[in-house]
Amino acid sequence: MTTATLRLPSISPARRARWKAVRQVLLRKPGRIVGLAILILFALMGVFGPYLYSGQLAVDPAAVYAAPSASHLLGTDFAGSDVLQEVVIGARYVLFTATIAAVITAVLGTGVGLFAGYHRGFTDSALMRVTDFVLTIPGFPLLIVLSTIWSFSNPLEMGLVLGLTGWGGVARAVRSQTLSLRERGFLEAARGLGLSSRHIIGRELLPNIAPYVAMHLLLSVIGFIGSEVGLFFLGVVPFSSSNWGVMLNEAVFSGGAMNSPEALTYLMAPLMCILLLTLGVVLFLDAIDELFNPRLRERS
C-alpha cells in the first residue's frame, strides 16, 4: 500500500525571476511603494466603499458644517451629511466610469494603431483619416452637448461616450511605435518564416507595445476623472448618484464654499482625492517605466 504525497505547484525559474525584478524595481524607490499603496487604497474604496456605508448617506440636520472630529473625520456638509462618507461612496461612480473609458480607449487605440502601422498602405490611410476625425472633435464641449440629449443615467453610458471620443491619441502613438518596430530584425525574421499577420501582431508586436499602453491606461484614468467631475460640477449631467463632481457642485453653488470658511473641508475633500490619486499614478508610472525598460534597470 502506497501513500500519496502532496506536491505543491512549483514556480518556474522564469516566473521567479520576473517577481524578483518587480520586487527590486518597487523597493528601489520608496515613492513607488507609496504610489502603489495609494492606487490600492482607491481601488478598495471604489469596490467596498458603498458596502461599508450601506450605500446610504446619513443626514444629521443638527450637525451642519460640523468641524472635523472623531465622529466626522472630514466634517459635515451643508445638509449635515458626513463628508468622508460621501467621498467613499462617490468614489465608485467616478472610478468605475473612468476605468471603463480608459479600457475602451486603450483597446480601440491599440487595435487601430497596430493594424494601421503593420499593414500600412490603404489600411493605414483609411484608419488614420478616421483617427484624424476623432482627434479634431473637441472632447469636453462635445460631452456637454451630448449631455443635453443623453442623460448619462449610469456610469457605463458615460464611460462609453468618454472612451469613444478619446482613443485617437493612443492610436497615433501606437501606430508610430508599430512603424518603428516593423523594420526590426525579429519581425523581418518572423515574416521570413511565413508566420501569419495575426501571430506577428499578437505575439511579436503587442508585447512590445504593452508597456506604453499600460502607462497610457493609468494616465487616461486621471484625465477621464477630470472630464467626468467637470461635467457634474457644471451641472450639465443629472445628479443620479453621489460622486466627487456632485460634491464640488453642491459645495460651490449650494453650500457657498467660496465664501464660507466652514464649508472649506467639503470643497477640498474631493479635490484632494483627485490630487492624491494623480500622485499615486505618477509615482507608480515610474516603476512601470523601469520595469519594462531593460536599459533603465541595467543603469539602476
Sequence and secondary structure as in RCSB ss.txt:
>XXXX:A:sequence
MTTATLRLPSISPARRARWKAVRQVLLRKPGRIVGLAILILFALMGVFGPYLYSGQLAVDPAAVYAAPSASHLLG
TDFAGSDVLQEVVIGARYVLFTATIAAVITAVLGTGVGLFAGYHRGFTDSALMRVTDFVLTIPGFPLLIVLSTIW
SFSNPLEMGLVLGLTGWGGVARAVRSQTLSLRERGFLEAARGLGLSSRHIIGRELLPNIAPYVAMHLLLSVIGFI
GSEVGLFFLGVVPFSSSNWGVMLNEAVFSGGAMNSPEALTYLMAPLMCILLLTLGVVLFLDAIDELFNPRLRERS
>XXXX:A:secstr
            HHHHHHHHHHHHHHHHSHHHHHHHHHHHHHHHHHHHHHHHTTT   B GGGTT    SS TT 
B TTSBBHHHHHHHHHHHHHHHHHHHHHHHHHHHHHHHHHHHHH HHHHHHHHHHHHHHHHS HHHHHHHHHHH 
   SHHHHHHHHHHTS HHHHHHHHHHHHHHHTSHHHHHHHHTT  HHHIIIIIIHHHHHHHHHHHHHHHHHHHH
HHHHHHHHHT S   S  HHHHHHIIIIIS TTT GGGHHHHHHHHHHHHHHHHHHHHHHHHHHHHT HHHHHH 
